[in-house]
Amino acid sequence: MTYQITIQPSGHTCSAKVYETVLESALEAGFNIPYGCRNGACGSCKGKILSGEVDYGDYASSALSEDEKAAGKALFCCARPLSDLTVECREVIIGTIVPRILPARVERKQQLSHDVMALFLKLPSNERLQFMAGQYVEFLLKDGKRRAFSLANAPHADNLLELHLRLIPGGVFTEYVFNEMPDKAILRIEGPFGSFYYRDNSDKPMVMVAGGTGFAPIKGIIEHMIHNNIKREVTLYWGARAGADLYMPELPEAWAKEYPHIKFIPVLSDAVAEDHWQGRTGLVHQAVLDDIVDLSAYEVYCCGAPAMVEVAHASFQQAGLPEDAFYSDAFNYAKPVTPPAAAV
């Protein structure tokens, strides 16, 4: 059995099998509706059900409230049609880039901090990965699971793919990368994915908000803009707990020194004595609100932990940011594996 989905206001239509989500059906038909985590945690794919019924699926209550459901909203990465549907959401244009599965060799690893590793991947000599600055790839693991990481390099610098991985205690994949992965290891990746990428149809000033390794895709976007001589005003706020968590601050500091249109504001929430910190403190989204009372003339690119992205989205809207001017990618970590209890 299949159901027809009509996407408004574009009028595009696609068919959905009973097991497919609205997002899967739209992407398969070549229609790019916004999404981020694809597991109901970030809210990027939120849209409105104009007619028809859906199974809302499993999702985080922080991403879709009961009031929003009552108003007809749904998360299209989780919602599966139970009838023909008419939905309302904006569509994004990513050209004709189609995700592909490719082998990738680990060219080198570079430890950027106590818990962040840069991974540089080399594709086969006759292959290049076409992507938009800010998108991500997924590692295809032997157990059938996947792990997603943002691309930290810009599309023009694609000789190596650069990823920033934070070590998650108990995280099977990141612990393998940090502690066991041999030099020249061969992995499989699929990509690109994601609707977090640079939009070139606006000249509004940009506020970029990064939490932790959320700096990775923002780095790719800014390097893309520099390479293409795009001089939109950019203010980058990078939030971290302590100084050690700003794992490559010299790079955005260099941007700010060299390019007058780029500003860099690091923000620490829990600075320690050895940081000798003289800069901004508190929550990174609040630093934005302290500096910019009215966000109505801005676009925001926000990437980091789901809680940070969620509170930034809500508070920035209260400060006048238009709904369609907030682009986000929420990092959701796989649940750590609990080791078995030791035998007595």
N, C-alpha and C positions, 0 to 999 in steps of 0.2 A: 504494500500500500504506500502511496505517496501523497503528499499534500502540496498545494501550490502556495508559495509565499510571494506576496507583492510588497515591494519596498517603496515607501513614499518618502520624500516627494519625487523621486526619480522615475517611479513607475516601473522599475525593473522587476522582473519576475523570475523565480527559480523553483525547482521542485525539491522537496525534502523527503527522504525516506524516513520511516517511522523511528529509526534509531539515531538520526542525524539532528544536530542542533541547528538553530537558525543560522548561526555563524558558519558552521561547516557547510551548510547548503549554499549560502551566499558566496563563500570563497570558492567552492567547487564550480559555481556557475560563472566565476570571474568578477564578482561584485565585491569590492573591498569596503567592508564596513569596519569601523574602528574596533580594535581589540588590543589587549595587552597580555594578561597572564594566561588566558584561556582556561582558567579553572574556578571562576566565580569569586575572585578575591579582590580585584582591583577596580572594577566598575567601569572600565574604559568602553565596554561594549554595550552599555546601558541604552535602551531605546524604549519605544512605546508600542504596546499592542493596540492597534486601532480596531481590529475585529478578529474574532477567532479565539481559540483556547490553546494554552500551552501547559506542559509540565515544566515547572520552573527549575527542576533539578536541584542539585546540591550547590550551595553557594554560601559565602560568608555574609552574615547579617549586616556587617559594616558596609558591604558593597551594595546592598539593596534592602532598604527598610520596608516595614509593613505599610507605612504611609505611601511609599513610592509604588509598591505593588497595588495598593488600592487605587492609585491614580493611573494604573495601566502600564507601569514600567516593568521591564524584565531585563535580565542579563542574557544576551543572545548567545554567549559562549556556553550557557547551561540549558537554556530553554529549548524544549523540543515540542514541535507542533502536535496538537491533538486534533487539528482540523485545518482547513485552509486558513491562511493568515494574511492580514494586512498589517504591516509594521511601519513605524516611522523612525528613521535614523538618518544621520548624514552619511554619505559615502565619501571615501577618500580615493584619490587616483594615485596609484603606484606604478603606472605604466604597464608594461607587459612582463614584469619580473615574476617568474614562476619558481617556487621553492624546489631545490634539487637535493638529492642525497649524494654526497661526495666523500671519498677517503681524504684524510688529512694527516700529515705527519707533524709531530711535535718538533719544530725546528729548535726551539729553546724555551726555557722557563727563566723568569726573572722575578725574584722575590722583591716586592715593592715595600712591604712592611712585615710586621710580625705575623699577620694573618691575611695578607693579600698577595696573590701570585699573578704575574702577567704570563699568559700562555700565548706563544706565537706559533701559528699553524701554517704549514706549507701545503698547498694543494698540488695535485699532479701538474707537471710542466705545461700541459696543454689545456689546463682548466683555469678559469677565473670565476669568482663568485660575484655576480652582479647584485648589488643591494643599495638601499637608501641609507644615508648617514643616520644612525640611531637605531637601526633594526638589530635583530638578534638571530642566533643560530641555536640549534639543539643538538646535543650529543646523543647518539643512539647507542645505548648501553647493551651489553650482551644479555642482560636479563629482560630485555624488552622495554625497560624504562627509559625516560628521557631526562636530560638536564639542559636547561636553557640559560644562555649567557649572552649579554649584549656585545656587539662589535664595538671596540674602542678605537678602531682606525677609520679614517674617512675612505670613501669609495675609490678615490684616485690613488691611494696608497695601499693597493691590494696585493702586493707581492707576498705579504704575510698577513694573516688574519690575527688581530690582537684582541685578547679577551682578558678581563680582570676577574679573578676568582677569589672570593673570600672563603677562608677555611671555616667550615661549619663543624664543630665538635660532634662526632658521631655521624657526620655526613659521609656516606660511602664514597661518593665520587670525589669530593674535594680532598678528603683524607688520602685517597689514592693518588691524586695529582701532587699533593704536597710531599707525600712520604714514600711512594712506591713507583710512580710512573717512570719508566726508563727513558733515557734519551732516545729520540727518533721513534717513539711509540706511534703506532698507526691507529687512528680513531676514525669513526664515521660521524659525519655531521649532516644535518639537513637544514636548509634555510635558503633565503632569508625569510624571517617572519616578523610580524608586528607592525602596528600603525603608529609607533613612536618614531618619527623621522622628521627631518627638516622640511617645512613648508615654504616654498619660494613664491607664493602668491600674495605676500603681505610685506609691507615695509614698517609695520609697527615695531616699537622697541620691544626687546625680548628680555624676560626675566627667566633665568635658568636656575632651577633648584635641584641640587644633588644631595642625596643622603648616602654616605659611605661609597660603595662601589657603583652607586647610581651615577657617579662621575664618568664612568666608562662610555655610555652612549652619548653623553653630552660632550665629552672630549671629541668623539667622532664628528658630531655636528659642528662644533666650533672650528675644527681643523678643515672641514669641508667648506665652511664659510670663508675662512682665511684663504684657502687655496683658490677659491673662485672670486676673490676680491669683493665679497658681500660685506658692506659696511653698515648693516643695521646695528643700532645700539644694543649691546648685550651686557646685562649685569648677571654675573654668575655668583650664586650663593651656594657654598659647599658646607654642609653640616656634618659634624662628626662628634664623637664623644670627647676624645682627647687629641692632643697634637699628633700622636703616633698614627691616628686613624686617617689623617689627611696624608695619604700615602705618596702623593707626588705633587705637593703644593708648588714646587718650583716651576712647573709647566704653566698653570694659569697665571702665576705671578709674572712670568715672561710675556705671556700674551698681553697682560694689562700694561706692561711697560712699553711694549712695541706698538700696540694698536690703541689709539686714543678712544675708539668706540667700544672697547671691551673693559669692563670693570670686574674685579674679583674680590669677593667678600667671604672669607672663611668664618665659620661660626662653630664654636665648641660648646657643647651642652654640659660637659663634666670635665673641664680642664683640671689637670693635676699640677702639683707644685713644680715639678721638673719641666713643665711646658713654659714657665715664665710668660704666660699668655697675657698679651696686652690688647688683644683684638676683641671681637664681638663674642658675646656669650648668650646662652639660652637656646631655644628651639629655632631651627633654621627658618621655618615658615613665618615665625613671629618677627624675625629680623627683616624679612621682606615687608611685612605690614608696618613695621616701625618706620621704614624708609619711604614707602609708597602708600599713601592713604587711599588714593583712588586708582584702581587698576583697570579702569574701563578702557583706557587707550593702549593696553599692553597685550602681549601674548605670553603665556607661561609654558615652559617645558620643564616637567617635574619628573624626577626619577629617583626611586629608592624604596624603602620599606613600605608595605601597604598602609600601615597606620599613618606614616608621614604624608604619603600621597593623599590619603583620604582627608586628613585634617587640613592640608593645604588647599585642596579643592574646595572644601566647604567654606573655609575662612576667606579665600580669595574671591569667591563668588559674592560673599557678603561685602567685600571691598569693591564691588563693581565689575569684576572680571566677567566678560561675556562667557556663556556656557561653551560656545564653540571656539574659545581662545585658550583652552586648557588642554594641553597634550601631555599624556602621562604614560609611564611604564612602572608598574609596581613589582618589585622583586619578591617572589614567594619561594621560600626554601623548602626542599623536600624534608619530610620528618626524619630526624636522626634515627639511626638504627640503635636499639637498646641491646647492649651485649648480653648474652645469656649469663645467668647467675653461675658463679664458680661452684664446682662440685665440692661437697663437704667430705 
